[in-house]
């Protein structure tokens, strides 16, 4: 594991402004490492609990992420019929394959639970 490398981390939120039809999953990607990463890093979104969720789709970063930089990427999905859990994985396609060499690989998943439009219907 290199010590002089990028370290991508992600946190996940849900925007409910499009309820009851859909929700917007929003991943906040930050580079906490010592090297930058180019634009185009994949963030995969899943419904369920990691690592066994249902793949929903992906988004890609649009800019160079230097150390300390961050970017939000998102995916709009159908609103769940009942409270649901979601997670996002940065630098991983739907099969878990990444391309960025990182100093810490175990912090690439962000999750959110109990997402629901129920109170807004």
C-alpha positions, 0 to 999 in steps of 0.5 A: 500500500503506497503512502504517497498516494490519493485517498478517496473517501465518500459520504452519501446523502439523499435529496427528497425534493422530487418525492414521491416519484424519485429521490436524488442520491448525492455522493460527496467525494473527497481526496484526503491523500497526498496526490491528485486524481484525474476527472472521471473517477467512478462512483457506483450507487447501490440499494441495500447494505454493503457489500451485497446491494443491488446496483443502481447506476454510476456517476463520474467526477467531472474535475481533477481532485487535488489533495483536499479537493472535493466534488458532489456527484449524484444519481436520481433513482425511483423512490422506494416504496418503503424506507430503504438503505443505499450506499455509494462506492468511490473508485469502483465499478459495479463489480468493485474494480477501481483504477486509482492507486490509494494509500487507504482502500478500505474507506471508499464506501458511504451509506445512508439508511431509512430513506423514504418519501413516506412523510411527503406523499 
